[in-house]
């Protein structure tokens, strides 16, 4: 059923909790698919808490067959929208941080004045002005 290496590809599997978040299906729905032979699964355990891991491609086909393609598309769209909103919020936060830093640097530059910048030769106090001898 599963393609070679599908269990090892990034994003190809998801836990029952992730399936509920992304597609709105619960553990019972997944277990029915497993018992019907439509879903392959692997069991996992984190800190003693067991969970099921299923293949995303098989789960999507099973959802489309049982609940309809509209339900699958709706779940995928909601998940993508949630990710986009989160990324936008992160970018807005980063933009505010950068704007604050820019304002701070501009203020420091104004306070120092134009002639207080260090000279290129003053940057390295121990540096010699003669080129190094190679030998």
LINTA-V9558 format. One record per run of one state. SS is the DSSP state (@ for helix, = for strand, . for the rest). FROM is the first residue (numbers start at 0). LEN is the number of residues. If there is no record, write none. Layout:
ss->{SS SS}
from->{FROM FROM}
len->{LEN LEN}
//
This chain:
ss->{. @ . = @ . @ . = . = @ . @ . @ .}
from->{0 5 8 12 15 23 26 35 40 46 48 55 67 68 112 119 123}
len->{5 3 4 3 8 3 9 5 6 2 7 12 1 44 7 4 12}
//
